[in-house]
């Protein structure tokens, strides 16, 4: 090496180090700024503009009346059977409410505790009864029965719930309140377990209940009324001993029961017993409304069904009308909230900040929900109810289809992996052919001749096509949600069929377009469509992800916007693969700095989309994405990874990832997402509970999910695909012998990373990304498994395409000898 070359290499190393240092210094500050800059755009495209007219605070003259029930859903309503609830829905702002609590289904006590705590909270488990506690009225001293159990359950649940937060806040702010009924007493209890304001029993007789509300309402800015629950048959509420001094109403009839839903697809069935219960609840609601109109005509009414009717989790009814609400058109509107960003879908944890906001009280920091807003949708009241029923049906139908879909996805991928590792092995094929010949028969002989054939091209083409179709299944599952499949006679057939058709269509674009002869074309098309679709969806409110096969399930109540874990995994894998496709030709031309610049641009855009609080709002995404792209960029520039450089990558990652949460935390409490609330949790000393909960869920997924097999199988295939088969395909198998040499036509074809130089760096980047994602997310093994479902099939397509371009271009050596001139 002469002095000129040495100086050039030194200048090149200095440039690389300068770029790395600059990236390390600038990235932590650029990402939050880009996140904040993207906030207005994201908010503008998330849905219809929310009403911004300020609401008038509720007072004793114009109080807020919260009417609570359980088990009432929008499909229960009709103009004839439930005229009172139907009337509210025609003039108010309405939505489906997700009531998910600590467990899969929510008891009435859980719903009232969510209003009390502003977070997920629940009663102690009652597995021995298979049902829920029957709430009893507070004693004469205001003590709420079972309060010690509620505190014990909140402590054990690790959701940082504080039962009594609403009652304590009302006392501190001097808000006069009254609780009517046992559930209302739970909602307005203080942290000591006594009702914050006045309280009274709630009669099951609509006439007597109306008189009680008319007597109790004057002089109070807030009234909470429990009008009873609708329950499924075999799920009656379990009574507990009444405290001494608790009032009783022995002359009042017990509510009827309704049958248990035999399956989730039967959720729309209306039994006569259920209809009687709903009608009784509607009658009590009507009595409360009459009392409110007579005593406080300017009151704001908020009606909410806060729990399930049985063991099947379903979204419930919520509607609100009155001057404390934002301006609502005469024909009604949809409720919206920042916690879901899905107009027409709110959470029970949004009730607490909504109630406090309507009362003009500052919302405490750290609450899980956000106040309601109103969004005009241009529908009539009846059409709005029908749409809310349809949304709930969509959410119900998808739940039973997700499990079979993932099982099929795992099976198809493992089958593909098996064909690649075993089906291409010459010894295995010859052994299978020998067994067929031993069986005899024309068909067996024909199959044996096909297996002994030394023409790999047809098999490689078929395998390449199958691999691209499998890799397109994830993006196809989102595209299928563009169709109203849940309204079909057979929703499963419609959804699965649409997914397969979309996957085939995407594969056809990847394999039949003018780019079909390019080695990385299948990866570029499938990964590009996946990344582009997910990015467009998250920028427009994540509509495709809600109630989709690989998206979010509303009843779970975990995520309603941004990137859920499955979507993030696909987005991370697809963006890294796209970066590989765009940087590979630059690296092969020696333009490594330009290649690194392309990778950096893609990485910054992907990280901002994923981590911005107003867009992706993904806490665990940036810590995994940033090091993956940094490693890919360094390897593209030819920089060898040392321990010091790895430490620098991790330091940049930590600062940049935390900055997203800090930027969100600096916003007002009512505007924060879960990113900012995490910082609040850390400052309040709740970090350890978050870590233990996520670690426990991670271990549960690792040892209890079939996706573990998918992740392990993908890793094994990558190792075998890039080492044993291709190593055997060159050099010692040049004569056409060995397990995989037949794929090359007996030729020495070199290494695949000479034609796809960014392939190995991409595998390293994917490994880094998903190893960190596995460690920092509660879904654990789900993330690398889902990423494997996209990346590994596309990798198989690259390798088979490479073999087609090189190894199978010439006939086997024997054929060449026969055709060569003597």
BELTATA-V690782 format. One line per field, one symbol per residue. ss: DSSP state (~ for helix, > for strand, _ for the rest). phi: phi as a letter, one per 40 degrees, with the letter a starting at -180 (. if undefined). A space follows every 10 residues. Layout:
# BELTATA-V690782
ss->???
phi->???
This chain:
# BELTATA-V690782
ss->__~~~~~~~~ ~~~~~~~~~~ ~~~~~~~~~~ ~~~~~~~~~~ ~~~~~_____ __________ ___>>>>>>> ___~~~____ __~~~~~~~~ ~_>>>>>>__ _______~~~ ~~~~~~~___ __________ __>_______ __>___~~~~ ~~~~~~~___ ____~~~~~~ ~~~___>>>> _~~~~~~_>_ ___>>__>>> _____~~~~~ ~~~~~~~___ _>>>>>>>>_ _>_____>__ __________ _______>__ ___~~~____ _~~~~~~~~~ ~~~~~~~~~~ ~~~~~____> >>>>>_____ _____>>>>> >_________ __>>>>>___ _>__>>>__~ ~~~~~~~~__ __________ _>>>>_____ ~~~~~~~~~~ ~~~~~~~~~~ ~~~~~~~~~~ ~~~~~~~~~~ ~~~__~~~~~ ~~~~~~~~~_ _~~~~~~~~~ ~~____~~~~ ~~~~~~~~~~ ~~~~~~~~~~ ~~__~~~___ ~~~~~~~~~~ ~~~~~~~~~~ ~~________ ~~~~~~~~~~ ~~~~~~~~~_ _____>____ _>_~~~____ ____~~~~~~ ~~~~~~~~~~ ~~~~~~~~__ _~~~~~~~~~ ~~~~~~~~~~ ~_______~~ ~~~~~~~~~~ ~~~~~~____ __~~~~~~~~ ~~~~~~~~~~ ~~~~~___~~ ~__~~~~~~~ ~~~___~~~~ ~~~~~~~~~~ ~~~~__~~~~ ~~~~~~~~~~ ~~~~~~~~__ __________ ~~~~______ _~~~____~~ ~~~~~~~~~~ ~~~~~~____ ~~~~~~~~~~ ~~~~~~~~~~ ~~~~~_____ __~~~~~~~_ __
phi->.ccccccccc cccccccccc ccccccdccc ccccccccdc cccccciccc cbccccccbc cbcbbbbbaa gbbccccacc cbcccccccc bbcbacbcbd bcbcbbcdcc cccccccgac aacccbccbg abcccbcccc cgcccgcccc cccccccgbf cbdhcccccc cccgccbabb hccccccbcc ccgbccbcaa cbcccccccd cccccccdgb cbbbbcbgbb bccgbccccb dcccgccbbc ccccccbbcc ccaccccccb cdccdccccc cccccccccc cccccacccb bbbacbacca cccbcbcaaa aicccddbdc cgabcbaccb fbdgabbccc cccccccccg bccccgccba ccbbbcbgcc cccccccccc cccdcccccc ccddcccccc cccccccccc cbcccccccc cccccccccg gccccccccc ccccbcddcc cccccccccc ccddcccccc cccccccccb dccccccccc cccccccccc bbcccccccc ddcccccccc cccccccccb hfccccfbcb bbbdccgcab agbcccccdc cccccccccc cccdcccccg cccccccccc cccccccccc ccdcbcfbcc cdcccdcccc cccccccgcc cbcccccccc cccccccccc ccdccccddc bccccccccc ccccgccccc cccccccccc ccbbbccdcc cccccccccc ccbccccccb gccccgcgcb ccccggbcbg bccccbcccc dcccccccdc cccccbbccf cccccccccc ccdccdcccc cccccbcccb ccdccccccc cc
